[in-house]
Protein backbone atom coordinates (compact mmCIF):
# COMPACT_ATOMS: atom_id res chain seq x y z
CA UNK A 1 0.00 0.00 0.00
CA UNK A 2 1.42 3.31 -1.04
CA UNK A 3 2.34 5.76 1.83
CA UNK A 4 1.74 3.21 4.58
CA UNK A 5 4.15 3.42 7.52
CA UNK A 6 6.52 0.47 7.52
CA UNK A 7 9.16 -0.71 9.99
CA UNK A 8 12.69 0.49 9.37
CA UNK A 9 16.11 1.03 10.91
CA UNK A 10 16.09 3.09 14.10
CA UNK A 11 18.98 4.22 16.29
CA UNK A 12 22.76 4.31 15.78
CA UNK A 13 22.75 8.11 15.82
CA UNK A 14 25.55 10.01 17.57
CA UNK A 15 24.31 11.83 20.66
CA UNK A 16 26.20 14.34 22.81
CA UNK A 17 25.60 14.93 26.51
CA UNK A 18 27.43 17.91 27.94
CA UNK A 19 28.79 18.84 31.36
CA UNK A 20 28.66 15.43 33.00
CA UNK A 21 30.88 15.17 36.05
CA UNK A 22 33.66 12.58 36.32
CA UNK A 23 33.45 11.39 39.92
CA UNK A 24 36.33 8.92 40.06
CA UNK A 25 38.91 7.25 37.82
CA UNK A 26 39.98 3.68 38.62
CA UNK A 27 42.81 2.79 36.19
CA UNK A 28 43.49 -0.64 37.73
CA UNK A 29 39.89 -1.69 36.91
CA UNK A 30 39.58 0.37 33.67
CA UNK A 31 36.54 2.16 35.12
CA UNK A 32 35.31 5.77 35.01
CA UNK A 33 32.56 6.79 37.43
CA UNK A 34 30.42 9.49 35.80
CA UNK A 35 27.55 11.39 37.40
CA UNK A 36 24.61 11.61 35.00
CA UNK A 37 22.97 9.70 32.19
CA UNK A 38 25.08 8.43 29.30
CA UNK A 39 23.26 7.92 25.99
CA UNK A 40 23.37 4.53 24.28
CA UNK A 41 22.65 0.95 25.12
CA UNK A 42 24.64 -1.44 27.28
CA UNK A 43 28.11 -2.38 25.98
CA UNK A 44 28.14 0.51 23.48
CA UNK A 45 31.29 2.52 22.80
CA UNK A 46 31.45 5.94 24.46
CA UNK A 47 33.78 8.84 23.63
CA UNK A 48 34.60 11.04 26.61
CA UNK A 49 36.24 14.42 26.08
CA UNK A 50 36.39 17.88 27.64
CA UNK A 51 33.34 20.03 27.11
CA UNK A 52 33.56 22.91 24.64
CA UNK A 53 30.94 24.99 26.40
CA UNK A 54 31.66 26.56 29.76
CA UNK A 55 29.38 25.27 32.54
CA UNK A 56 27.21 27.79 34.40
CA UNK A 57 28.83 29.24 37.49
CA UNK A 58 32.28 29.39 35.90
CA UNK A 59 33.29 33.00 35.42
CA UNK A 60 35.52 33.79 32.49
CA UNK A 61 37.70 36.89 32.69
CA UNK A 62 36.65 39.54 30.17
CA UNK A 63 39.36 40.88 27.91
CA UNK A 64 39.50 44.67 27.78
CA UNK A 65 40.14 46.11 24.32
CA UNK A 66 41.26 49.77 24.41
CA UNK A 67 39.34 52.18 22.18
CA UNK A 68 40.81 55.00 20.08
CA UNK A 69 39.86 57.56 22.76
CA UNK A 70 41.60 55.55 25.47
CA UNK A 71 44.74 55.22 23.32
CA UNK A 72 44.75 58.99 22.62
CA UNK A 73 44.35 59.77 26.32
CA UNK A 74 47.18 57.38 27.26
CA UNK A 75 49.65 58.86 24.70
CA UNK A 76 50.42 62.12 26.64
CA UNK A 77 50.77 60.14 29.87
CA UNK A 78 53.36 57.85 28.24
CA UNK A 79 55.32 60.86 26.90
CA UNK A 80 55.38 62.46 30.36
CA UNK A 81 56.55 59.19 31.92
CA UNK A 82 59.50 58.95 29.52
CA UNK A 83 60.81 62.45 30.53
C-alpha positions as CSV (number, residue, x, y, z in Angstrom):
1,X,0.0,0.0,0.0
2,X,1.4,3.3,-1.0
3,X,2.3,5.8,1.8
4,X,1.7,3.2,4.6
5,X,4.2,3.4,7.5
6,X,6.5,0.5,7.5
7,X,9.2,-0.7,10.0
8,X,12.7,0.5,9.4
9,X,16.1,1.0,10.9
10,X,16.1,3.1,14.1
11,X,19.0,4.2,16.3
12,X,22.8,4.3,15.8
13,X,22.7,8.1,15.8
14,X,25.5,10.0,17.6
15,X,24.3,11.8,20.7
16,X,26.2,14.3,22.8
17,X,25.6,14.9,26.5
18,X,27.4,17.9,27.9
19,X,28.8,18.8,31.4
20,X,28.7,15.4,33.0
21,X,30.9,15.2,36.1
22,X,33.7,12.6,36.3
23,X,33.4,11.4,39.9
24,X,36.3,8.9,40.1
25,X,38.9,7.3,37.8
26,X,40.0,3.7,38.6
27,X,42.8,2.8,36.2
28,X,43.5,-0.6,37.7
29,X,39.9,-1.7,36.9
30,X,39.6,0.4,33.7
31,X,36.5,2.2,35.1
32,X,35.3,5.8,35.0
33,X,32.6,6.8,37.4
34,X,30.4,9.5,35.8
35,X,27.5,11.4,37.4
36,X,24.6,11.6,35.0
37,X,23.0,9.7,32.2
38,X,25.1,8.4,29.3
39,X,23.3,7.9,26.0
40,X,23.4,4.5,24.3
41,X,22.6,1.0,25.1
42,X,24.6,-1.4,27.3
43,X,28.1,-2.4,26.0
44,X,28.1,0.5,23.5
45,X,31.3,2.5,22.8
46,X,31.4,5.9,24.5
47,X,33.8,8.8,23.6
48,X,34.6,11.0,26.6
49,X,36.2,14.4,26.1
50,X,36.4,17.9,27.6
51,X,33.3,20.0,27.1
52,X,33.6,22.9,24.6
53,X,30.9,25.0,26.4
54,X,31.7,26.6,29.8
55,X,29.4,25.3,32.5
56,X,27.2,27.8,34.4
57,X,28.8,29.2,37.5
58,X,32.3,29.4,35.9
59,X,33.3,33.0,35.4
60,X,35.5,33.8,32.5
61,X,37.7,36.9,32.7
62,X,36.7,39.5,30.2
63,X,39.4,40.9,27.9
64,X,39.5,44.7,27.8
65,X,40.1,46.1,24.3
66,X,41.3,49.8,24.4
67,X,39.3,52.2,22.2
68,X,40.8,55.0,20.1
69,X,39.9,57.6,22.8
70,X,41.6,55.5,25.5
71,X,44.7,55.2,23.3
72,X,44.8,59.0,22.6
73,X,44.3,59.8,26.3
74,X,47.2,57.4,27.3
75,X,49.7,58.9,24.7
76,X,50.4,62.1,26.6
77,X,50.8,60.1,29.9
78,X,53.4,57.9,28.2
79,X,55.3,60.9,26.9
80,X,55.4,62.5,30.4
81,X,56.5,59.2,31.9
82,X,59.5,59.0,29.5
83,X,60.8,62.5,30.5
